[in-house]
Each structure stands twice: as C-alpha cells, then as structure tokens.
Amino acid sequence: MFKGKLKFIVAIAVIALTVSYLVYASGSAQIDPESEDALLVNSQAKTEVKLFDIDGSGLGDKKLTYSARMRTQDLTATEDTRGIAYLQMTVLFPDGEELVARGPRVPLSGTTDWRSADTVLYVDNGGDPQSINLDLIVDGAGKVWVQDVKLSNRPLRTDYLFWGHVVVWIVLIIYIYHLIRKQGRLTRELRSLQGRT
C-alpha cells in the first residue's frame, strides 16, 4: 500500500486527496517522481489498482462518468495477459447487485502518449448505490500512468422516455397510413381488373 496525492474531481469541485492505493497481483504503484501529479503503475502481470472507494449516497438515478488521462510505455501481452490498460468502475448496491463499466472502448496498449479515457454507467434501478469503486486495470507487462481522475454525475433524463415513445407512435401511425393507402390502391386495381373480364 502506498500513500500519495492525486487530483480527484467530483462534479465541479476540485479536491486534492491523500489516498491509499491498493495494488493486487504483480505490480507496484507510486507517484511519478518526474511529474508528481500522476500515478505510475509498473506491472509484470495482471494488476488491479484500487484508486478510490466512494460513498454512493445521492448517486442513484444518475449517469456516472469515470474519466482520467492515461499513458502507457512498453505495455505488452504475456502468456496470461492481453497487454492492455483500462479504467473500471464498479457500482455496488445494498442488495448485493453489482454494475461494472470498463473503458475506453479501445484500451491502451504498447507505447502511447497521454490520452483521455472514460467509461459511462447509467444507474437507474431506483436506489442509491452503497459504494462506487474506481479502479485502473493493467492486463499486461509494462508501465501505465494515470492522472486527472474524475467522477462526474448528471441526472438521468426522463423526458427522453416520453419523446422516444412519441417518435415510435408517430412512425407507427405513418406506417399504418401508408398501408391503408396501399390497400386502397390495390383494391381499386383489383376492381378495374374485374371490370375488364
């Protein structure tokens, strides 16, 4: 376990926290001595770094976005790993339910410059989560830096449900109208054919 400073942003407020990083499996985590605002993870195998464990009170019925800036150096696959690094957000509920989101869609691998990464989760089961875990997963051997870790939340828009239903009904009405017109045309054509014979 290592203690250090890392920027953490909740909604709009910027808070500098002293946190404990828990590292699971083969790897180490330390504040990068060169930049002092990034966490450096040196991994030899699959490594899970627990960055933050957040109380979920008041975060029910929200769109949660976990984002950070990441950089990799010589991140490669081994026999048991894929050679990638990504963010993982786990939302735990009091009833034991667990929601997991991972991102970015294309995980970092090899050697990269600083890139923005994020993952989104819609918490819409009606209750507040018990806790939210923000993790960094390194599935390979190499170095990964992470900085500017953010968890932002927005209320879920319920009006999109209403307008989604309205659009479906409008399309359905237009389709039925089109079918009725087509049926009328076919009926007229059949009558004209019957009149000729």
N, C-alpha and C positions, 0 to 999 in steps of 0.2 A: 504494500500500500504506500502511496506517495501523496504528499500534500503539496499543492501549488495553486497559483492563481490562473484563472481562465475567464475570459469575458463570457457572460451569460445574459441573454436578453429575454425578458418576458414581456410580451406585448410591446410597449413603447419604452418602458423603463430599462435603463442600463445599470446592471449591478455587477460589481467585481466581487467574486466569491472565492473563499478558500474552500476547496473541496477535497474529498478523498477519492482517488481513482482506484477502483478495484480491477485488477487485471487477472483474467482467468486463462489458463493454458500457458503456452510457451511464449513469453514476450515480456517487455518492460515498457513502462510509460514514465515520461519525465517531461518537465517543461523544457522546451528547446532553449539551450543557453544562448543561441545566436539572436533569436527574436524575442524571447521572454513572454510572448503572448500566444504561443502555440504549444499544443501538447504533441510530443513526439512519441510514437509507438514503434518500437523496434521488435519485429515479430519473427519467430522462427517456424511457427505452425499457426493453426487457427487460434486467434486471440480475440477475446471479448473484453472490451474496456467499458466499464460502467461509469459513465460521465456524471449523470445526475439522476436522482430519485426524487420526483416532485409530488407533493400532495395534490390529489386530483379534485379537491373541493372546488365547486363552482365551474368545473370544466366539462360538465355534461351538456349534451346537445350543442356541441361546438365542432368547428373544423379546426383541427390541430395541425400545424405545420412545424416540423422539426427541420431546421436548416443549419448548415455550417459551411465553412470553406475548408477544403481538403487538398492535400498534395501527397504524391507518392514518389518513392525512389526505389528502383530495382525490386518492385513487388512482383514476385514470380510464384508460379504454382509448384507444389511439391507433390509427392505421391498421394497424400491425403487431402490436399487443398487445391483451390481453384485459382489462386493468385489475384484476388480481388479485395477491395475495401469498400465498405458501405456503412450508412447510418441505419440504425434500427431503433424504432420507437415501440415500446410495449405499454399498453394501457391495461391495467388490472382493475377489475370491479369487485365489490364486496362479496358477490355471489360466486366468485371464482372464475368468471368469464374473463378471457384474455384476448385482446385485439393486438395484432402486430402489423407494422408497416415498415417496409425497407426501401431505401433509395440511395442514390439516384437510380433511374431505370437502367442505365448503363453504368455499372460500378467501375470505379477507378482501378487500373492495373498498370503494370510496367512502371515507367517514369513519367510523371505528369507535372505540369505547373499548377499553381493554385486554381482550383475550380470550385464553383458553388455547387452544393449538393443539398437536396431536400427530399423529404417524404411527407405525405399528407395522409391523415386519418380522419374519417368522419365519425364522431362519437354521437350516435343518435339513438341509443337504446333507452332513453328516458331517465337515466340516473347518472349521478356523478361518479366518476371513477374513484377508486381508492388511491391509486398512485399511477404515475407515468414515469417510465424508465427511459432515459435517453442513453443509447449505447453506440459505440464505434466497434464494428466488427472488421477484423483483418483476417482474411482467409487465405493466408499465404506467407511467404518469407520475404521480408523487406522492411522498408521504413514508410510510415504514414504520419503526416502531420494533420492536426485538426485545430481550427481556431474559429472565433466568432460564432459560437454555438448559440442558437436561438430557438425558442419555442414560442410560437405566436398562435393566438386563437381568435376565431371570429365566430359570431353566432351563425347557426345554420339558418339558411333562408327557407322559410316555409312557404313563401309565396311561389317558389318555383314549382312546388307540387300542384298548386292551383292552376298555374299557367300551363304546365305540362298536360294536365287533364283537358284544359280548354283547347289546346292545339290538337290533341288526339280527337276530340269530339268534332272540331271543325273539319279535319281531314276526313273523318268518317262520314260526315254529312255530305261533303263534296263528292266522295266516292259513291255514296248511295244515290245522289242526284245524277251522277254520271251513269250509273247502272240503270236508273229509271228512264233516262233519255235514250239509252242504247236499246232497252227493251221496247220502248215506243217506236223507234226506228225499225227494229226487226219485225214488230207486229205490222206496221204499215207495209213493209216489203212483202211479208207473207200474204197479206190481203191482196196486194197488187198481183202477186203470182197466182193466187187462187182465182182472181178475176180473169186472167188470161186463159185459164184452162177450161 
